[in-house]
Amino acid sequence: MRIPLLVIGGGLSGLAAAIRAARFIPEVLLVEKHSRLGGLNSYFYRNNTLYETGLHAITNYADPGNKKAPLNRLFRQLKLRRNDFSFCQQIKSEVVFRNLETLAFSNDADVFETEVRNKFPQATARFQKMLDFIKYFDPFTPSPFRSTRSFLKERLQSPLLAEMILCPLMYYGSSREEDMDLSQFVIMYRAIFQEGMFRPQGTIKDLINILTDHYLQLCGTLRKNCEVKRILITEKRAVGVELENGEVLECDNILSTIGHKETLRLISNSEEPSPTELARLGFVETMYQLRHQSSIGLPKDKTIIFFNNGDKFSYKNPTDFVDFNSGVICFPANFHGLPQKGLTEIRSTHLANYSKWKLLSSTPDQYSRQKQDTSRRSAQMLENLTGSFALNIVYENTFTPVTIERYTAKISGAIYGSPEKIKDGNIGYPNLFLAGTDQGFLGIIGSMLSGVSIVNQHILPKL
Ligand SMILES: Cc1cc2nc3c(=O)[nH]c(=O)nc-3n(C[C@H](O)[C@H](O)[C@H](O)COP(=O)(O)OP(=O)(O)OC[C@H]3O[C@@H](n4cnc5c(N)ncnc54)[C@H](O)[C@@H]3O)c2cc1C
């Protein structure tokens, strides 16, 4: 039997797309190559403890009454009840440059705006004009790339303020070195500085389970450990897929959430990554589990710190394994109303060079030593901002771009995918479309909205 819609990839965009489609299409099949769903945002177990792989904080917080907010639109599109989730809002986050200049923000947009007015009084009027621009700009109509750095330089005329605004937005959503598309900037500014951040009270596993149960109740079909090896094309139409085990599934429509070039590689096996693709932005992340009493010295009122210690904020592929000059520090316990666990956790993220890590991964001992060195140096860097904690580490785990590549098959293990986004999801076939990271909406809410919008745009009108 031909499958009306096959969704490739059980990350958050694939799950959201499959749920949306299953509300209207009787036969939807979601295939995921791994044994767990969630993709970049998943979990693993060590010593009987569940660790989340990706989650720092979810952007785009909105109160239930705000009907137009992306979060509530997403819930309506998926027919999910907000009451099934308990959301905990961030306490307060901060941008810190050179350990001197700080800008705090929270889920109350006034906090950030007041900070900017107080700390950059000479830029107040220009900052207000920028806010007006953000308010009226439509970032969802596809348009050519516009440089945010040039826009901010001209609008704010305060290089430091511009860099401090850019730092969190780039770390949480730019796949492009040293700049970001103006539309993406507007989306991210609203998502982080105006709507704010939160996390579910449960773990990411609980969230994925709710989504999966909902999908199955809508009679969607799910196959895990099911890797697509080839997309079969006949007369410029997708006609099915061949799985890793040799099985062929025939289908009418395919929605791929695995990345643009990654999808093209399933069509033509010869698509080797080019040098520019290999230079995509990579990240290392270390999670430190600490003895509980050690948390006494750590900040209890900060959720995320975005920091930069360089003279200029540099957001590019480092020449060394890791660029420790800037990064993100996450305190996963510091959300309002979150039940406290036994151990305290702290996470650090920095930019990393995929090619160097990849080369080293062929010598496991050296790779492992480099990870240990990264963890140690990152902790030293963090301690300048958080106070000492390294002596109280009981468990630590570092992932590199090679880890991401292994678990999600993303080229160069690039979390944010290709710098070139396909905003309409159209990759040149009438019944094969792209959603997720390479469609251009990033992060958890962004990728889920991407899945929903591509189903709405390309799949449902065909019914
Ligand atoms: C360390 C880290 C921290 C993050 N922190 C946050 C955060 O705090 N807040 C936030 O909002 N976002 C965060 N993100 C980003 C967020 O996780 C992603 O933007 C989002 O989950 C992307 O979802 P996706 O479905 O587009 O892609 P993916 O999650 O990559 O999903 C693609 C899926 O396709 C599967 N797949 C690949 N190839 C095949 C194949 N051939 N056949 C079958 N299946 C295949 C993969 O296994 C994967 O499950 C973080 C990401 C990471 C890695």
The ligand as an ORCA input file, in Angstrom:
! r2SCAN-3c Opt
* xyz 0 1
  C      23.387     20.926     22.817
  C      22.165     21.538     22.259
  C      21.497     22.454     23.020
  C      20.313     22.989     22.539
  N      19.638     23.804     23.354
  C      18.450     24.255     22.959
  C      17.673     24.992     23.861
  O      18.045     25.170     25.002
  N      16.502     25.504     23.440
  C      16.048     25.310     22.170
  O      14.958     25.785     21.839
  N      16.772     24.587     21.272
  C      17.953     24.054     21.654
  N      18.691     23.315     20.788
  C      18.286     23.265     19.373
  C      17.141     22.324     19.135
  O      17.418     21.111     19.769
  C      17.018     22.087     17.647
  O      16.906     23.328     16.974
  C      15.786     21.274     17.275
  O      15.608     20.220     18.166
  C      15.965     20.765     15.854
  O      14.983     19.824     15.552
  P      14.894     19.169     14.108
  O      13.740     18.226     14.184
  O      14.855     20.209     13.055
  O      16.270     18.389     13.864
  P      16.892     17.137     14.592
  O      16.685     17.223     16.040
  O      18.283     17.025     14.093
  O      16.048     15.886     14.056
  C      16.355     15.179     12.889
  C      16.131     13.693     13.147
  O      16.312     12.981     11.933
  C      16.930     11.747     12.214
  N      17.546     11.254     10.975
  C      18.657     11.757     10.367
  N      18.908     11.063      9.253
  C      17.936     10.106      9.146
  C      17.661      9.096      8.193
  N      18.432      8.922      7.092
  N      16.585      8.283      8.389
  C      15.786      8.445      9.487
  N      16.013      9.401     10.415
  C      17.068     10.226     10.246
  C      17.924     12.100     13.298
  O      18.341     10.950     14.015
  C      17.108     13.085     14.148
  O      16.387     12.426     15.158
  C      19.847     22.689     21.246
  C      20.532     21.754     20.480
  C      21.664     21.154     21.004
  C      22.335     20.086     20.233
*
